[in-house]
Amino acid sequence: MSDLAATFRRLIASTGPISLAHYMAESNAHYYAEREAIGGKAADFITAPEVSQMFGELVGLWLTDIWQRAGSPVPVHYVELGPGRGTLAKDALRVMARQGLVPQVHLVETSARLREAQGAAVPGAIHHDDLSTIPSDGAILLVANEFLDALPVRQLVRTDEGWRDVMVALGGSEEFIEVPGRQPMDAVVPHEHRDAQPGTVIETSPACAAIVTETASRLATQGGAALFIDYGHADGRTGSSLQAVRGHEKLGVFDAPGEADLSAHVDFAQMERVAAAQDCRVLGTVTQGPWLTALGIDQRAHSLAQSAPQQAEAVMGAKDRLTAPEQMGELFKVMGLAAPDWPDGAGFAEA
C-alpha cells in the first residue's frame, strides 16, 4: 500500500467520500513528482516526441510558418505546458532556429525531477509553475502535448434520484470504490443530458477549461498561436474515459494511487467553445495522422531513411506509429488556436 493510498484512506474514514477530481489531482501530482513516467521501456508510457524527432520538428515548422505569415513579430515566446523530458521543445526549437525564429523559452512544469531533465535538454529555458508568470510583452507560441488529459476530471452519474457527483469511498475491505454523492447536481448538467438513462456518466474538466481560457485570452491580447495535442474526441460523448497506465499496461483506476498515470479523454468540442468565448480564433480540431501528413511527415521520414539507411525501418515504423489510424493517428487530436488577426494554420483546412 502506497503512502498516498494510506492518506486517502485516513481522509475518507475521517471526513467521508472525496471527489473523483480530488483523487485524480492528488494521484497525478504524486505520480509525476516521484516516478519515471515518460520515455522508453523503463518508463510507464511513451509520448509522440519520444517516438520520433519528426514530431517535434513538424510542430516547430508549424509554429515557424504561422509566425512568419503573421509578419514575424518580436518579441516572441515559446511556451510549453508539461514538457516531459524536454524532447519536443529541443526538436522544435532546433528547426525554428534554422528558419530564423529564436524565441525566449518558457516551460510550465511543477516537478523538480522533470525540470532537471528539461534544463539539460533545453539550456536557458525559464521554468514556471503556471501560466500566470509568462511574459505579456509579446506574441506566444504555445504547445501542450499530452497535457490536458492528465488534468483532473469531474464525473457526474445519472441515478434514479437524479444527477450526482461521482465520489470515491471505501468498500468493506478498505478498497476504493465509486459512489454517487448526496448533493443533487441536475442544475449543472447540460440540457441534452438531463433525461439520460440511469447509469449514464458525463465528464467535465474545469482544470482543462481554465488552461484553455487563459491561453485563448493571452492569444487575443498578445498575439500568437497554440497547439493542444492529446487523445480525445472532437464531439461531445457520454461515459467514463478515465484510465490508469503503469509499465505500458492498463490497470484499475484505484489499484495504485500515485503510482500510475491517470488520464481521461479531452473533450475538444467543449474546449473549442471555451476558446471562442475569449475572442480567440479557433483554427479547428483535426486528427493527428492527417495533420502530420499535411505538414510533410512522409517526406521527412523518407529523407531521414535515406540519410541513415540502417535506421530506415525504425524511421518508417515511427512514422506509422504517429500517423496510422489504428495507432496514434486517429485517437490523437490537434486543436489549433490563434490570435484574431493571425493567419490560418497549416493542416487545418478541413477543420
C-alpha positions as CSV (number, residue, x, y, z in Angstrom):
1,M,0.0,0.0,0.0
2,S,1.5,3.3,-1.0
3,D,1.7,6.3,1.3
4,L,-0.8,8.1,-0.8
5,A,-3.3,5.2,-0.6
6,A,-3.0,5.3,3.2
7,T,-3.5,9.0,3.2
8,F,-6.7,8.7,1.1
9,R,-8.0,6.0,3.4
10,R,-7.5,8.1,6.5
11,L,-9.1,11.2,4.8
12,I,-12.1,9.2,3.7
13,A,-12.5,7.5,7.0
14,S,-12.5,10.8,8.9
15,T,-14.4,13.1,6.5
16,G,-16.3,10.9,4.1
17,P,-16.1,10.3,0.4
18,I,-13.8,12.5,-1.7
19,S,-14.5,13.7,-5.3
20,L,-13.0,11.8,-8.2
21,A,-11.3,15.0,-9.3
22,H,-9.6,15.3,-5.9
23,Y,-8.4,11.7,-6.1
24,M,-7.1,12.2,-9.7
25,A,-5.4,15.5,-8.9
26,E,-3.5,14.2,-5.8
27,S,-2.6,10.9,-7.5
28,N,-1.1,12.6,-10.6
29,A,0.8,15.2,-8.6
30,H,2.4,12.4,-6.6
31,Y,3.0,10.3,-9.7
32,Y,4.8,12.9,-11.7
33,A,6.9,14.0,-8.8
34,E,8.1,10.5,-8.0
35,R,8.0,8.2,-11.0
36,E,9.9,7.9,-14.3
37,A,6.8,8.4,-16.3
38,I,7.8,9.3,-19.9
39,G,10.3,7.5,-22.1
40,G,11.2,4.1,-23.3
41,K,10.8,0.6,-21.9
42,A,11.8,1.5,-18.4
43,A,9.1,4.2,-18.2
44,D,5.4,3.8,-17.9
45,F,4.4,5.3,-21.3
46,I,5.9,6.9,-24.4
47,T,4.7,10.2,-25.9
48,A,4.8,11.3,-29.5
49,P,8.1,13.4,-29.2
50,E,9.8,10.3,-27.7
51,V,8.6,8.1,-30.7
52,S,10.5,10.2,-33.2
53,Q,12.2,13.6,-33.7
54,M,9.9,14.1,-36.6
55,F,7.0,15.0,-34.3
56,G,8.8,17.9,-32.6
57,E,10.3,19.1,-35.9
58,L,6.9,19.4,-37.6
59,V,5.5,21.2,-34.6
60,G,8.4,23.6,-34.8
61,L,7.8,24.1,-38.5
62,W,4.1,24.7,-37.9
63,L,4.8,27.4,-35.4
64,T,7.5,29.0,-37.6
65,D,5.2,29.0,-40.6
66,I,2.3,30.8,-38.9
67,W,4.7,33.2,-37.1
68,Q,6.3,34.2,-40.4
69,R,3.0,34.7,-42.2
70,A,1.8,36.8,-39.2
71,G,4.7,39.2,-40.0
72,S,7.4,37.7,-37.8
73,P,6.5,39.8,-34.7
74,V,9.0,40.2,-31.9
75,P,9.4,39.7,-29.0
76,V,8.1,36.2,-29.2
77,H,7.9,33.5,-26.5
78,Y,7.8,29.7,-26.9
79,V,5.7,28.3,-24.2
80,E,5.2,24.6,-23.5
81,L,2.9,23.1,-20.9
82,G,4.0,19.8,-19.3
83,P,7.2,19.5,-21.4
84,G,8.1,16.0,-20.2
85,R,11.8,15.4,-20.6
86,G,12.1,18.4,-22.9
87,T,12.3,16.3,-26.1
88,L,9.6,18.2,-28.0
89,A,11.0,21.6,-27.2
90,K,14.5,20.6,-28.1
91,D,13.4,19.3,-31.6
92,A,11.0,22.1,-32.3
93,L,13.4,24.9,-31.3
94,R,16.2,23.4,-33.4
95,V,14.0,23.6,-36.5
96,M,12.8,27.1,-35.6
97,A,16.3,28.4,-35.2
98,R,17.2,27.2,-38.7
99,Q,14.3,29.4,-40.0
100,G,15.4,32.5,-38.0
101,L,12.9,32.1,-35.2
102,V,14.7,32.2,-31.8
103,P,12.1,32.8,-29.1
104,Q,12.6,33.1,-25.4
105,V,11.7,29.7,-24.0
106,H,9.3,29.2,-21.1
107,L,8.4,25.7,-19.7
108,V,5.4,25.3,-17.4
109,E,6.4,22.4,-15.1
110,T,5.9,21.7,-11.3
111,S,8.0,18.5,-11.0
112,A,11.5,19.2,-9.8
113,R,12.8,16.0,-11.3
114,L,11.4,16.8,-14.7
115,R,12.6,20.4,-14.5
116,E,16.1,19.0,-14.2
117,A,15.8,16.8,-17.3
118,Q,14.2,19.7,-19.2
119,G,17.1,22.0,-18.2
120,A,19.6,19.6,-19.7
121,A,17.6,19.3,-22.9
122,V,16.9,23.0,-23.3
123,P,19.6,25.1,-21.6
124,G,18.4,28.6,-20.8
125,A,14.7,27.7,-20.5
126,I,12.8,29.6,-17.9
127,H,10.5,27.5,-15.7
128,H,7.1,28.5,-14.4
129,D,4.6,26.9,-12.1
130,D,1.7,28.0,-14.2
131,L,0.8,30.4,-17.0
132,S,0.4,33.4,-14.7
133,T,4.1,34.4,-14.8
134,I,4.5,34.0,-18.6
135,P,5.6,37.4,-20.0
136,S,2.8,39.6,-21.6
137,D,5.1,41.7,-23.7
138,G,4.9,39.8,-27.0
139,A,3.3,37.0,-29.0
140,I,3.3,33.5,-27.6
141,L,3.7,30.2,-29.5
142,L,2.3,27.6,-27.1
143,V,2.4,23.9,-27.3
144,A,0.7,21.4,-25.0
145,N,1.2,17.7,-25.9
146,E,-0.5,15.1,-23.7
147,F,-1.0,17.7,-21.0
148,L,-4.8,18.3,-20.8
149,D,-5.5,14.6,-20.5
150,A,-3.7,14.4,-17.1
151,L,-5.7,17.2,-15.6
152,P,-8.5,16.2,-13.1
153,V,-11.9,15.4,-14.5
154,R,-15.2,15.7,-12.7
155,Q,-17.7,12.9,-13.4
156,L,-21.5,13.1,-12.9
157,V,-23.7,10.0,-12.9
158,R,-27.4,9.7,-13.5
159,T,-29.0,7.9,-10.6
160,D,-32.7,7.0,-10.0
161,E,-32.9,10.2,-7.9
162,G,-31.2,12.4,-10.5
163,W,-27.6,13.5,-11.3
164,R,-24.9,13.2,-8.7
165,D,-21.1,13.7,-8.5
166,V,-19.1,10.5,-8.7
167,M,-17.2,10.2,-5.3
168,V,-14.5,7.9,-4.0
169,A,-15.4,5.9,-0.9
170,L,-14.1,2.9,1.0
171,G,-15.6,-0.6,0.5
172,G,-16.0,-3.3,3.1
173,S,-12.4,-4.5,2.6
174,E,-11.0,-0.9,2.7
175,E,-10.8,-0.9,-1.1
176,F,-11.6,2.3,-3.0
177,I,-15.0,2.3,-4.7
178,E,-17.1,4.8,-6.6
179,V,-20.3,6.0,-5.0
180,P,-22.8,8.7,-6.0
181,G,-22.7,11.9,-3.9
182,R,-25.6,13.1,-1.9
183,Q,-25.9,16.6,-3.4
184,P,-28.2,16.9,-6.4
185,M,-26.3,18.2,-9.4
186,D,-29.1,18.3,-12.0
187,A,-28.7,22.1,-12.4
188,V,-25.2,21.9,-13.8
189,V,-25.9,19.1,-16.3
190,P,-26.3,20.2,-20.0
191,H,-29.8,20.2,-21.2
192,E,-29.2,17.4,-23.7
193,H,-28.2,15.0,-21.0
194,R,-30.9,15.9,-18.3
195,D,-33.1,13.0,-19.1
196,A,-30.4,10.4,-19.8
197,Q,-30.9,6.8,-18.6
198,P,-29.8,5.9,-15.1
199,G,-26.1,4.9,-15.1
200,T,-25.1,7.4,-17.7
201,V,-21.9,9.2,-16.9
202,I,-20.7,12.6,-18.3
203,E,-17.2,14.1,-17.7
204,T,-16.2,17.7,-17.5
205,S,-12.8,19.2,-16.7
206,P,-12.8,22.7,-15.1
207,A,-9.0,22.5,-15.0
208,C,-8.8,22.0,-18.8
209,A,-11.2,24.8,-19.3
210,A,-9.2,27.1,-17.1
211,I,-6.0,26.4,-19.1
212,V,-7.6,26.9,-22.5
213,T,-9.4,30.0,-21.3
214,E,-6.1,31.6,-20.1
215,T,-4.3,30.6,-23.3
216,A,-7.1,31.9,-25.5
217,S,-7.2,35.2,-23.6
218,R,-3.5,35.7,-24.0
219,L,-3.6,35.0,-27.7
220,A,-6.4,37.5,-28.1
221,T,-4.5,40.2,-26.3
222,Q,-0.8,39.4,-27.0
223,G,-1.0,37.7,-30.4
224,G,0.3,34.2,-31.2
225,A,-0.8,30.7,-31.8
226,A,-1.3,27.5,-29.8
227,L,-1.4,23.8,-30.4
228,F,-3.2,21.4,-28.0
229,I,-2.4,17.8,-28.9
230,D,-4.0,15.0,-27.0
231,Y,-6.1,11.9,-27.2
232,G,-9.8,12.7,-27.0
233,H,-12.9,13.3,-29.1
234,A,-14.0,16.2,-31.3
235,D,-17.7,15.7,-30.4
236,G,-19.4,15.5,-27.0
237,R,-19.8,12.0,-25.6
238,T,-21.0,10.2,-22.5
239,G,-19.3,7.5,-20.5
240,S,-16.2,7.3,-18.3
241,S,-12.9,7.6,-20.2
242,L,-10.7,7.6,-17.0
243,Q,-7.9,5.1,-17.2
244,A,-4.6,4.2,-15.4
245,V,-1.4,3.2,-17.0
246,R,1.8,1.8,-15.5
247,G,4.6,0.0,-17.2
248,H,2.9,0.4,-20.6
249,E,0.0,-1.6,-19.2
250,K,-3.5,-0.6,-18.1
251,L,-4.7,-1.3,-14.6
252,G,-7.6,-0.3,-12.4
253,V,-8.0,3.4,-11.7
254,F,-8.0,2.7,-7.9
255,D,-5.3,-0.1,-7.9
256,A,-2.2,2.1,-7.3
257,P,-2.9,5.8,-6.4
258,G,0.1,7.9,-7.1
259,E,1.9,5.0,-8.8
260,A,0.2,5.0,-12.1
261,D,-0.7,7.7,-14.7
262,L,-4.3,8.7,-14.6
263,S,-5.8,10.3,-17.7
264,A,-9.1,11.0,-19.4
265,H,-10.1,11.8,-23.0
266,V,-10.2,15.5,-23.8
267,D,-13.5,17.0,-24.9
268,F,-12.2,19.1,-27.8
269,A,-15.7,20.3,-28.8
270,Q,-16.1,21.9,-25.3
271,M,-12.5,23.3,-25.4
272,E,-13.2,25.0,-28.8
273,R,-16.3,26.7,-27.2
274,V,-14.2,27.8,-24.3
275,A,-11.5,29.3,-26.5
276,A,-14.1,31.0,-28.8
277,A,-15.6,32.7,-25.8
278,Q,-12.3,34.6,-25.3
279,D,-12.5,36.1,-28.8
280,C,-9.7,33.8,-29.9
281,R,-9.6,32.3,-33.4
282,V,-10.3,28.6,-33.3
283,L,-8.5,27.1,-36.3
284,G,-10.2,23.7,-35.7
285,T,-9.6,20.2,-34.3
286,V,-8.2,17.5,-36.6
287,T,-6.8,14.0,-36.2
288,Q,-3.1,13.7,-35.7
289,G,-2.3,11.4,-38.6
290,P,-3.7,13.7,-41.4
291,W,-2.3,16.8,-39.7
292,L,1.2,15.4,-39.6
293,T,0.8,14.1,-43.2
294,A,-0.2,17.6,-44.3
295,L,2.9,19.0,-42.7
296,G,5.1,16.7,-44.6
297,I,5.9,13.7,-42.3
298,D,6.2,11.4,-45.3
299,Q,8.8,13.5,-47.0
300,R,10.7,13.9,-43.7
301,A,10.7,10.2,-43.0
302,H,12.0,9.5,-46.5
303,S,14.8,12.0,-46.0
304,L,15.8,10.5,-42.7
305,A,15.7,7.0,-44.1
306,Q,17.9,8.0,-47.0
307,S,20.5,9.7,-44.8
308,A,20.7,6.7,-42.4
309,P,19.7,3.5,-44.3
310,Q,20.5,1.4,-41.2
311,Q,17.7,3.2,-39.4
312,A,15.2,3.2,-42.3
313,E,12.9,0.5,-40.8
314,A,12.8,2.2,-37.4
315,V,12.1,5.6,-39.0
316,M,9.2,4.2,-41.1
317,G,7.9,2.3,-38.1
318,A,7.9,5.5,-36.0
319,K,6.0,7.4,-38.8
320,D,3.4,4.7,-38.9
321,R,3.0,4.8,-35.1
322,L,2.4,8.6,-35.2
323,T,0.0,8.6,-38.2
324,A,-1.7,5.2,-38.7
325,P,-5.4,5.3,-37.7
326,E,-5.1,2.1,-35.7
327,Q,-2.2,3.6,-33.7
328,M,-1.9,7.3,-32.7
329,G,-3.2,8.8,-35.9
330,E,-6.9,8.7,-35.2
331,L,-7.3,8.7,-31.4
332,F,-5.0,11.8,-31.0
333,K,-6.4,15.1,-32.0
334,V,-4.8,18.5,-32.7
335,M,-6.6,21.7,-31.8
336,G,-5.2,24.9,-33.2
337,L,-5.8,28.4,-31.8
338,A,-4.6,31.8,-33.0
339,A,-4.9,35.5,-32.3
340,P,-7.8,37.2,-34.1
341,D,-5.5,38.9,-36.7
342,W,-3.2,35.9,-37.2
343,P,-3.5,33.7,-40.4
344,D,-4.8,30.2,-40.8
345,G,-2.6,27.3,-39.6
346,A,-1.2,24.6,-41.9
347,G,-3.1,21.3,-41.7
348,F,-6.4,22.8,-40.5
349,A,-8.0,23.3,-43.9
350,E,-10.6,20.6,-43.4
351,A,-11.4,21.5,-39.8
